[in-house]
Amino acid sequence: MIWEQINEDRKKLKVAHYKNAFPDALDDINFTTLVEVNQYKSTVSNVDEFVKGSTHIPDVGSDKRVQKYLLEFQKNYDRHETEAHFNASMFFSLSDGHNSLFLHNDYETVLLIQGYGETAYLVTDADTFSKQIYHCKPGDALLLPRLTNHKPLILGPRVTLSLGANPMKAMTSKNYGPVNTSM
C-alpha cells in the first residue's frame, strides 16, 4: 500500500518519488477542475487568481474532485509532532515559460500529486549542497518532508495538487522539530 511507504519515508525525513501512485489523478486534477475551482472561489471571495496572474490557488479541498485526495491524506498519513492542520492547493502553469516558484522550503510536510502535464522538481540539501531532480508524470506523487528545499521546473502546461500537513507551531520564528538534511 502506498500510504505505508509514504509514512515510512516521512519518519525517515526522506524525499521520495512514487510513480503512478494516484492513477486517477489526471481525471481529477486538470485544467477543467482548475478553471471551475477558480470560478467558484472568485465568485465567493471576489479574488480571481487567474486575473491576478497567480500560479497558485489555495484552499481547494472543498471541491469534490480534490476532496477525495485530501480526505485520503488525512485518513492515512501518520501525523508527526503537532501536525494538525491539513491543506490542499493547486499549482499550475500555462506553458514552460510560466514561472512558478523560486527555490524554497515549506514549514509543512508536502505531498505533491501530479495531475495534468509533467513537472520536474529540483531538490537540494542545504548541508551537503547535493541536488536531485525528480520528474513527475500524471499520477505520480512526490513527498517533501518539512523544510526540504525544492523548486518546480516547469516543462509545459501543468496542474499539480499540493497536500500539506502543517504543524501547529509552523509559523513561529523558533526552530521546531527536525530539519530535513538528507535526500
N, C-alpha and C positions, 0 to 999 in steps of 0.2 A: 504494500500500500504506500502511496506517495507521501502521506502525512507522517508515517513512521520515520521515513528517511528525512523529511523536512525537519521534524523535531529533533532527530539525532544530529543533523548538521547544525541546527541552531544552537544546541547545547555546546557544540564544539566551536561556535562562532565561525563557522565555515561558510564561505561563499560557495554556492552550489547551483549548477545548471541542470534542470530536469527537462529532458527532451520529450515533447508531446505528452506532458503531464495532464494537460487540460484539452483533450482533443476537440471539444465543442466550442472552444474559445472563439474561433473565427465566426461562428454563427451568432455569438452574443456580443462580442467586443469588436465593433466595426464602426464604419462611418455612419450607418443608419442610426445605431444606438447613440453615437456621439452627438449627432445633429438633434435627435429627439430629446436627449438629456439636456443639451444646451438650451433648446427651445423652452422646455418646461422650467428650468432654473431661471432663465431670463424673464419668463412671464411672472414668476412668483417673487423674484428678487430685484428685477429691473437691472440686472447685471448680465450682459451678453458677453461671454468670454471670447467669442469669435470677433465681435466688433472691437473689443479691447486689444486684439492681436495676441492673445494668450496662447500657450501651448498646453494648458492645464485646466481641467475642470474638477474642482474639489467636491467632496461630499456627494458622490453619485450612488451611494449604497441603497437608496430607496427605489431605484429603477429595478424592476423585476429581473431583467436580463443580467444585471450586475449583482443584485442582491444574493442570488444563489451562491456566487463565489465568496462574497463577504461572509455569509452565514456558515459556509463550509469552513472557511478560515477560522471564524470564531469558535466553531464546534470542535475542530480537530487540532488546532495549533496549541501546543503546550506553552502557556504563558510563563514568562521568566520575570523574576523580581516583581516589580509592581506594574507590569504591562496590563493595563486595564481598559484603555481606550483604543477601539479599532476604527479604522477609517478606510474609505475607498475613494480613489481619484482616477481620472483618466488623463493620460498624457497623449498628445497627438502631434503629428507633423504632416504638412500637406505635400512636401517634396523633400529631396535630400538637401536642399538649400535652406530648409526651415530650421533655424537654430532652436535648440531646446534649452538645456541646462548646462552650466559650466561644471567643472569637477567640484563635487560637494559631498557631504555626508549628511545622513538624516539621523535624528535622535531616536527614531523608532526602527524596529526591525521591519524590513520591507520585502514583500513577495510580489514580484512583477510577473504578470501573466500577459504574454504576447497574443493579441487578437489579430487585427488586420496588419499586413505587411511584416517587415523584418526590421529588427533593431539590434545593433551591436552595443555592448556596454564595455567601456574601459573601467577596470577596477584596479586600484593602486593600493599598495601597502605603505603607509606613512613612515614606518620604521625601516624597512628594507629597500624602499623605492622600487620594488618589483611591480611589474604591470602584467595584467592578463586581459584579454579581450574575449568576451562571451557573445556568441552570435545566436540571437533568439528568433525563432520562426514561429508562425502561428501554432498555438497550443503549448509552446514551451513556457517554462517558468524559471525565474532567477531569484534565489534567496540572497538577500543582502542583510547580514546582521547589523544591528545598530552601529552607527559611526563608521561604516565602511565607505571609503572614498570611491565614488563612481561618477561616470558621465555617459549619457547616451550618445551614441554615434549614429546619426540619422542616415539611413540607407535609402530612404524613399518615403512615400506616404505610409503612415503607421498609426495604429491606435493600441495603446498599452494600458492595462488595468494595473494600478498600484494598490496593494493592500498593505496597511500598516498596523503594527501593534506597538502602541506608544506607552512608555512608562508614565506613571502619574507625575513624576518629577522631571520630565523631559525638558521642560522649558526653563529650568533653573540654570544659573551660571556655574553651579557646583558640579564637579565630576560625579557621575552616578553610574555605578555598575561597571562591568568590564568593557574595555575598548577593543574592538576587533583589530588585531595586528597581524593576522595570518590569512592566507588565501587558500 
